[in-house]
Amino acid sequence: MSGAPHVLEVAELDFVLEPSRWRFAETHSVAIASHWAKLKKEKPAVFNGRILLLGRRELRARADGLVKIAGAYFEADYADFIAWRDFGWPGELVENCFSMAALRSAEGAFLLGEMAPHTMNAGKIYFPAGTPDLSDVFDGRVDLEASARRELMEETGVAAGAAEVRRRWTAVFSDRRIACMKEMTLPMLAEDVKARIDAFLSRDPHSELSRMHIVRRMSDVDRARTPDFVVAYLEAAFA
């Protein structure tokens, strides 16, 4: 899917992990290694671990008329994924399907994090998120809500258990990305949430985020640094 991001309300995510070969990684191994070496020189802190990418998926209508997304992930190296992204997503249809903790305050403002200078996406502004990995797999199933909860805790120090977590998802389709937004509302005012998280970030020189941004209305969005799929989600939420 390409063009403008498409926002879809989703009742359920149903994903499994399946073994699969990735032709792109196999046929571009030399270019990938060169690309990764260059990135490591620019960003020494980046780590080439194993991540999960979506190899196939479909939208299904449930018996109650609501939509669910079903599909299968496969394992890949982070270096392969970054090269695939930076080379313009060549090859067979593969998607980066990930969850984001859409953190919200008691008065309805959203809180987004700014990626720290040492990270791959330095300066970008979005919700706590991450490409899923094997720690998000339970009994062969990929749990994106567990991934969102984990990322929220790791990146902000906030436990999802302290928030009211929306049951449904909002999925935003943008090129080869599917951002699955899980809204989490804390019983605190936005300024208090920001102060709490900023204090947490200040104690860790290796934190992925450098600071938080409060978005009360669309005019608060830094569109130059906020990905289009996050902008599309915020527009739908405020609408």
C-alpha positions in Angstrom: 0.0 0.0 0.0 1.4 3.4 -0.9 0.3 7.0 -1.0 -1.4 8.8 1.9 -1.6 6.8 5.2 -4.9 4.8 5.7 -6.4 4.6 9.2 -8.5 1.6 10.2 -10.2 0.7 13.5 -9.3 -2.9 14.3 -10.9 -5.1 16.9 -8.2 -7.9 17.0 -4.7 -8.7 15.9 -4.0 -12.4 15.2 -0.4 -13.1 14.3 1.8 -16.2 14.4 5.5 -16.8 13.9 6.6 -19.0 11.0 10.0 -20.0 9.7 10.7 -18.3 6.4 13.6 -17.4 4.1 13.9 -13.8 3.0 15.1 -13.5 -0.5 16.1 -9.9 -0.2 18.5 -10.6 2.7 20.0 -13.5 0.8 20.6 -11.8 -2.5 21.7 -8.4 -1.1 24.0 -9.7 1.6 27.1 -7.8 0.4 25.3 -4.5 0.0 23.6 -5.0 3.4 27.0 -5.6 5.1 28.4 -2.5 3.5 25.4 -0.4 4.5 25.5 -1.6 8.1 29.2 -0.9 8.4 28.6 2.7 7.3 25.7 3.0 9.8 27.8 1.6 12.7 30.5 4.2 11.9 27.9 7.0 12.2 26.0 5.5 15.1 28.3 3.2 17.1 25.5 2.4 19.6 23.2 0.6 17.1 22.9 -3.1 17.7 22.2 -5.8 15.1 19.7 -8.1 16.9 17.0 -10.3 15.6 13.6 -8.7 14.8 10.3 -9.8 13.3 8.8 -8.7 10.0 5.3 -9.5 8.6 5.6 -11.9 5.7 1.9 -12.2 5.0 -1.4 -10.8 6.3 -5.0 -10.3 5.5 -8.0 -8.4 6.8 -10.9 -10.5 8.0 -14.4 -9.7 9.1 -15.4 -11.3 12.4 -18.8 -12.7 13.1 -19.7 -9.5 15.0 -18.8 -7.4 11.9 -15.6 -6.0 13.3 -12.3 -6.2 11.5 -9.2 -8.2 12.6 -5.8 -8.4 11.0 -4.3 -11.9 10.7 -1.0 -13.0 9.4 2.5 -14.5 10.0 5.8 -13.0 11.0 9.3 -14.3 10.2 12.7 -13.6 11.8 15.3 -11.3 10.3 18.4 -9.4 11.2 17.9 -5.7 12.1 20.7 -4.9 9.7 18.7 -6.6 6.9 15.6 -4.7 7.9 17.4 -1.3 7.9 18.9 -1.9 4.5 15.6 -3.0 3.1 14.0 0.2 4.4 16.8 2.5 3.2 16.9 0.8 -0.2 13.2 1.6 -0.7 11.6 -1.8 0.3 12.6 -3.8 -2.7 11.6 -7.4 -3.4 8.6 -9.4 -2.3 5.8 -7.9 -0.2 7.1 -7.7 3.4 5.8 -5.2 6.0 7.1 -3.7 9.1 4.1 -4.2 11.4 4.7 -2.9 14.9 2.8 -1.5 17.9 2.9 1.9 19.4 1.8 3.0 22.9 -0.3 6.0 22.2 0.1 7.6 25.5 -2.6 10.1 26.6 -3.1 12.2 29.6 -6.3 12.6 31.7 -7.3 15.8 29.9 -6.9 14.2 26.4 -3.4 15.4 25.4 -1.0 13.0 23.7 2.6 12.5 24.8 5.2 11.7 22.1 8.9 11.0 22.6 11.8 12.5 20.7 14.4 10.0 19.7 17.9 10.5 21.2 20.9 11.6 19.1 22.6 8.2 19.4 19.6 6.3 17.9 18.9 5.3 14.3 16.0 7.7 14.1 17.5 10.6 16.0 15.3 13.6 16.3 12.1 11.9 15.1 9.1 12.4 17.3 6.6 9.5 17.9 5.0 7.3 20.5 7.0 4.7 22.4 7.4 1.8 19.9 9.7 -0.8 18.5 9.8 -3.5 15.8 8.7 -6.7 17.6 11.2 -9.4 18.5 11.3 -12.9 20.0 10.5 -11.6 23.5 7.0 -10.7 22.1 6.3 -14.3 21.1 4.3 -16.6 23.4 3.4 -20.2 22.4 4.1 -19.4 18.7 2.0 -16.2 18.7 3.2 -12.7 18.3 1.6 -10.4 20.9 1.8 -6.8 19.8 0.1 -5.5 22.9 2.8 -7.1 25.0 5.3 -5.4 22.7 3.6 -2.0 23.2 3.6 -2.5 27.0 7.2 -3.5 27.0 8.3 -0.6 24.9 6.4 1.9 27.0 8.1 0.6 30.2 11.6 0.5 28.6 11.4 3.9 27.0 9.5 6.0 29.6 9.5 4.1 32.9 5.7 4.1 32.8 3.9 0.8 33.4 0.9 0.2 31.2 -0.9 -1.2 34.3 -1.1 2.4 35.5 -3.1 3.4 32.4 -6.6 2.7 31.1 -5.8 0.7 28.0 -8.2 0.9 25.1 -9.5 -2.6 24.0 -9.4 -2.0 20.3 -6.5 -1.0 18.0 -6.1 1.8 15.4 -4.0 0.6 12.5 -2.3 3.0 10.2 -1.1 1.6 6.9 1.7 3.7 5.2 3.8 2.2 2.5 5.4 -1.0 3.9 4.6 0.0 7.5 1.6 -0.9 9.6 1.6 1.1 12.9 -0.8 -0.6 15.4 -1.7 2.1 17.9 -2.8 1.0 21.4 -4.2 4.0 23.3 -3.2 4.2 26.9 -4.6 6.9 29.1 -2.9 7.8 32.4 -4.9 9.4 35.3 -2.5 12.4 35.3 -2.3 15.8 33.6 0.0 16.1 30.6 2.5 18.4 32.3 2.8 15.9 35.2 3.3 13.0 32.8 5.9 14.9 30.9 7.8 15.9 34.0 7.8 12.3 35.3 9.1 10.8 32.1 11.6 13.5 31.4 13.0 12.9 34.9 13.3 9.2 34.1 15.1 9.9 30.9 17.5 12.3 32.5 18.8 9.5 34.8 19.8 7.2 31.8 22.4 8.5 29.4 21.6 5.6 27.1 17.8 6.1 26.9 16.2 5.9 23.5 14.3 9.1 24.0 15.7 12.5 24.9 12.5 14.3 25.9 8.7 14.2 25.7 6.4 16.5 23.6 2.8 17.3 24.6 0.3 17.4 21.7 -3.0 19.0 22.7 -4.1 19.9 19.1 -2.8 19.4 15.6 -1.0 22.8 15.6 1.3 21.3 18.3 2.6 18.6 15.9 6.1 19.1 14.5 5.2 17.7 11.0 8.8 17.9 9.8 9.9 15.4 12.4 6.8 13.4 13.1 6.2 10.4 10.7 3.1 10.6 8.4 1.5 7.6 10.1 1.6 9.2 13.5 0.2 12.5 12.0 -2.6 10.5 10.4 -3.4 8.8 13.7 -3.5 12.1 15.6 -5.7 13.7 13.0 -8.2 10.8 13.3 -8.0 10.9 17.1 -8.6 14.6 17.4 -11.4 14.5 14.8 
